[in-house]
Amino acid sequence: MKNLCFVFCSILIFSTCASGQTNPSYSNGKTAGPLYQSAWLVKMTAQVHTQTDQAFFTTMLDTTIVSEKIVTYGFLTRTGTMQYRSQYTPAPANQPGKLPAAWWQGHALVGIRVRKHKLYLRLPGGGEVASHIVSQTAIAQ
């Protein structure tokens, strides 16, 4: 039984190493961080809407209506061949979000990466903003 387990593990390790596949989101398979491509943040917008909830405390007579403002940011980014429109809503604890002032002016050079339905914008001080892609369009060169 031990020999069978050893053979199976050896085959599994050998096949993983021999395939030569690396994760494309990391450079050289190391944990140096994800790869970003250069893009232009053409436009950033903010939309505010109020969300109201009822908070029940001890009895039905002690109902309180709580309202909070939710900010949703919209990004229009453009790479050499693609244009992305995405939205980002920070967690309620982070409302309103702290985004760089240069992004509000428009035409800011940013680093982006795209994974599935998410567009990640790199923040200048480290970290990233994960926004949901609403639309993507191919641009003619």
N, C-alpha and C positions, 0 to 999 in steps of 0.2 A: 504494500500500500504506500509506504514511504517512497519507494522508487517510482511508482506511478505518479505521485504528486510532484516529485522532483522533475521528472521528464516533462510533465504538463507545464509546470512553471518555467522551465528552461525554454520550451518551445514558444511560450507566450512572450517571454522577455526577448528572445531572439527575433521573433517576427515583428515586435514593436520597434526594436532598434534597426532592423534591416529595412523597414519600410521607408525610413528617411523623411517621414512627414513631420513637419513642425507647425506650430500654431502661427498663423499669419499675423495675428494681432500683437505678437511680441517679436522683438528683434533678436535673431539668432537663438530663439528658444529660451532665452534668459528672462529673468524677471525685471528687465530694465524699464518696462512700462509699455503701454500700447503705442502703436505708430499713428501719428497724426499727419494729415496732409494739409497743405496751406489752402486757405479759402478766404473769400471776402465776405464779411458780414455786411450785407448791403443795407439792411434795415432792421431795426428792432422796435417792436411796439409793445404796449402794455394795455391790458383790458381789465377793468375792475368790475366785479359783480358782488352783490351782497347776498350772503347765505344766512337764512334765519332758521333757527331750530328752537324747539320747546324743551326746556330743562325741567324735569320733574324732580322735586326734592322729597318731601316727606308725605304729603297728601296731594290729592288732585286739585285742591284749592290753591296750593303754592306753586302754580305754574309760572315760569318766567320765560319770556321770549328772549333768546340770545341771538344777536346778529353779528356776523363778522365779515370783513371784506376780504375777498379772495382775488389775488392778482394773477393773471395768466399772461405770460410773455410770449410774443411771437417773433420768430427769427426768420429772415430771408437771407440764406447764404448761397454763395456761388463759387463753384470750383471751375476748372478749365472747361469741363464738358457737361456739368450737371448744376441744376439749381434746386435747392431744397427749401421748402417752407415747413417750419416745425413750431411746436408749442411746448412751453414749459410752465408748470404750476408748482411752485415750491411747496414743501410740506407746511401745514398750518403753523408750526412752531417757527418757521423761517420767513413768515410773511412780514413785510414785503422783502423779496430777495435782494441780496447785495450783489449786483452785477457791475462790471467795470464801467466807468463813465465814458470811456472811449467808444463803447458799443452803442451808446445812445446817439452819438454824432453820425454814425453810419460810415460805410466804406472802411471798416476796420479790418486789418489783417488778423485772422484767427487760425488756430489749428483745429481741425475737425476729424472725427472718425465716424464711420457709419457701420452699425451692426443691426441687422434685421430691420426693425421699425423704429430704431432709435438713432438720433444724431447727437453725438457728444461734442460739445464745444469746450476747448481747453481754457481754463481760467489763467490769467497772468501769474498769480501767486501759487500755482499748483492746484490740482483738483480739476474737476470738470462738471459741466452742466449737462444732464441727460434730458434731452427734449424728444418728444414724440413727433415723427415725420408725418405731416399732413399730406404733402404732395411732393413729388420729385419730377423734374422735367429735364429732358436732354436739351442742351443748348448747341446751336450750330456755331462752328468756329469761323 
